Amino acid sequence: MNTLLNNKFSIKNFSNAWVIVLGCMLIQAVPFSIVASIQPQFISYVVEGEGFSLASFSLIFTIGTIASAIASPFIGVLFSKVNIKILYLLGCIISSIAFATFSICTELWQFYTVSCIVQIGATIISAIGIPVLISAWFDEESKGKALGFAFAGGSIGSIFLQPLAVRLLSTQGYSRSYLIFGIVALIVGIPVMYIR
């Protein structure tokens, strides 16, 4: 039976590969979970604070998803032409700063626009980026296990970030919470890009 250790990689590369998985888990746990998972906690605060209807504000999820779907083929092409670390760094900066930008949004169109940018950045660092990165380090036999561990980071991160978001929103309000979480995503996300 071919294995990652005796077929494709040296012992050093085997170790490096699993460090990459750890990095992917951290990306999923913090930057991705912040920009993609905790937004529902903000809904009631933003709706009440800005006077939006629940239905109109909730469209940020649909609009963001559509933007991500449209951008995905182009992002996929970029991954075949641009250095992975550069794209990850770009995706992290885009998604984190855009999430922080929610803190100064006051109009629906602004929330919609920023949501598109956030989701495009999230697609770069997660939905497309992680499978591309894992595929570069693992053979077919080990790839599934590595992807499973990598994407588990998102669930692990949400376990801690959801209650943290609730607490922060109740004490700091939604504008400051958007800013704080955006900064945290950036601070954690950028160093993770250089794990190897």
Protein Blocks (a to p, Z undefined) as FASTA:
>chain_A
ZZfklmmmcfklmmmmmmmmmmmmmmmmmmmmmmmmmmmmmmmmmmmmnopafklmmmmm
mmmmmmmmmmmmmmmmmmmmgcfklmmmmmmmmmmmmmmmmmmgcbfklmmmmmmmmmmm
mmmmmmmmmmmmmmmmpcfklmmmmmmmmmmmmmmmmmmmmmmmmmmmmmnojmlmmmmm
mmmmmmmmmmmmmgZZ
